[in-house]
Amino acid sequence: MSAFIPFENIRETAVRLAQTTPVTDMHTHLYAPEFGELLLWGIDELLTYHYLISESFRWSTEEYDQFWSMTKREQADWIWQKLFIEHSPVSEAASGFITVLHRMGLDVSSRNLDDYRQAFESRTTEQQVDMIMELAKVKKIVMTNDPFDPVERKVWLEGNGKKDDRFYAALRVDGLLNDWPNAVNSLVELGYDVEAEWTERTKQETRRFLAEWIERMDALYLAVSMTGDFQYPAEDHRSRMIDDVMVPVCQQLNIPFALMIGVRRKVNPELRLAGDMSMRSDVSAVEALCRKYPNQKFLITMLARENQHELTVLARKFRNLMIFGCWWFLHIESMVEEMTRFRVELLGTSMIPQHSDCRVFEQLIYKWDHSRTIIGNVIADKYERLHRSGWGVTEDEMKRDFDDLLNRNFWRFLGREAEA
């Protein structure tokens, strides 16, 4: 057994390991380069991220339509002026943008947006992806994949969706659960014999659709984003779809079902994608799923702060439940620290503390830089307490713990630990 780390070195070692342990980012909206236009990267994409759009309007009295009529570059210039020149970029999203520039070696003190653009535009997509993954120390990325999207579907049908072995698929099923009338039309167009009425043939064909696309993508899990009013069980389409189609297919192919619960859509429609909100949810829906299907694994995250402690306590009761990440509006430093602390205090290291949820590739840098520091300090507090109680910790034990938290817990839960 290696030597115990002296007390005065515990924090430095923990933070260093948290910063350097390779990550599996188990939920993102990113794509491999083979997906072309679906992969968002670059200065203008970063500045027109929906977090910054909504924040910018707090400093503006202009009509929303005027913003949406601009080109993307004009929108980026407008947001740069509002949030970075006229005011200090201290919000999580704005300071994250500065973190990206700084970590890429750019002179953030110059405030020269054109210079930053030129630096980005000097690289190919492939070069940018390689550099960002190296800077962020992210070794594997799980995408969010929708076969109803014709641009994406073409990539998969041509056999190009699995060329880059750093990228994995997760099959998104929002349409099937939340927009069944339109999903029926899409399924029919893809050659599946379904109808709006919930017939045995419709169930069978919807199961066939899921199974075929899971196998085509080698999807690691099914994923859906649910509104905060999600109830289970209920006399509604969602419960029927879960019971008759989704859980049976997940069990047949031995993959988890991921539910992200708590969004409230289009609170301000004029903001478009930036107009969504969070809302409290009923954790008993997750409890009911875990109890009814003890052999089905569920990956769960919730959006409202008010749900987090109850969800973490629930995870103590069901080993088929894995909580993950600080989702969306919770992905700010104060919430990441609060949630990581009580999760560790209730679950030890048997959870997934973070995922990036990135939509723009360079966001991997700040999402993980900011979170890693917090996770490292939270765990360091626990190691220091152990040391004061006479239970020393070694660097090998620390490496094991951070590898579990940032990488291996996800693969172990999937039953694919050999890929960690």
HELIX and SHEET records of a PDB file:
HELIX    1   1 PHE A    7  THR A   20  1                                  14    
HELIX    2   2 PRO A   33  LEU A   38  5                                   6    
HELIX    3   3 ILE A   43  LEU A   47  1                                   5    
HELIX    4   4 HIS A   50  SER A   56  1                                   7    
HELIX    5   5 PHE A   57  TRP A   59  5                                   3    
HELIX    6   6 TYR A   64  TRP A   68  1                                   5    
HELIX    7   7 LYS A   72  TRP A   80  1                                   9    
HELIX    8   8 GLN A   81  ILE A   85  3                                   5    
HELIX    9   9 GLU A   92  ARG A  103  1                                  12    
HELIX   10  10 VAL A  108  SER A  110  5                                   3    
HELIX   11  11 LEU A  113  GLU A  121  1                                   9    
HELIX   12  12 THR A  125  ALA A  136  1                                  12    
HELIX   13  13 PRO A  150  LEU A  157  1                                   8    
HELIX   14  14 ASP A  174  ASN A  178  1                                   5    
HELIX   15  15 TRP A  180  GLU A  189  1                                  10    
HELIX   16  16 GLU A  200  MET A  217  1                                  18    
HELIX   17  17 HIS A  237  MET A  241  1                                   5    
HELIX   18  18 ILE A  242  MET A  246  3                                   5    
HELIX   19  19 VAL A  247  LEU A  253  1                                   7    
HELIX   20  20 PRO A  269  GLY A  275  5                                   7    
HELIX   21  21 SER A  284  LYS A  292  1                                   9    
HELIX   22  22 ARG A  305  ASN A  307  5                                   3    
HELIX   23  23 GLN A  308  ALA A  315  1                                   8    
HELIX   24  24 TRP A  328  LEU A  330  5                                   3    
HELIX   25  25 GLU A  333  LEU A  347  1                                  15    
HELIX   26  26 GLN A  363  ARG A  388  1                                  26    
HELIX   27  27 GLU A  395  ASP A  403  1                                   9    
HELIX   28  28 ASP A  404  ARG A  408  3                                   5    
HELIX   29  29 ASN A  409  LEU A  414  1                                   6    
HELIX   30  30 GLU A  417  GLU A  419  5                                   3    
SHEET    1   A 3 VAL A  23  ASP A  25  0                                        
SHEET    2   A 3 VAL A 138  VAL A 142  1                                        
SHEET    3   A 3 PHE A 167  TYR A 168  1                                        
SHEET    1   B 4 LEU A 171  ARG A 172  0                                        
SHEET    2   B 4 LEU A 222  THR A 227  1                                        
SHEET    3   B 4 PHE A 257  ARG A 264  1                                        
SHEET    4   B 4 MET A 277  SER A 278 -1                                        
SHEET    1   C 5 LEU A 171  ARG A 172  0                                        
SHEET    2   C 5 LEU A 222  THR A 227  1                                        
SHEET    3   C 5 PHE A 257  ARG A 264  1                                        
SHEET    4   C 5 PHE A 298  MET A 302  1                                        
SHEET    5   C 5 LEU A 321  ILE A 323  1                                        
END                                                                             
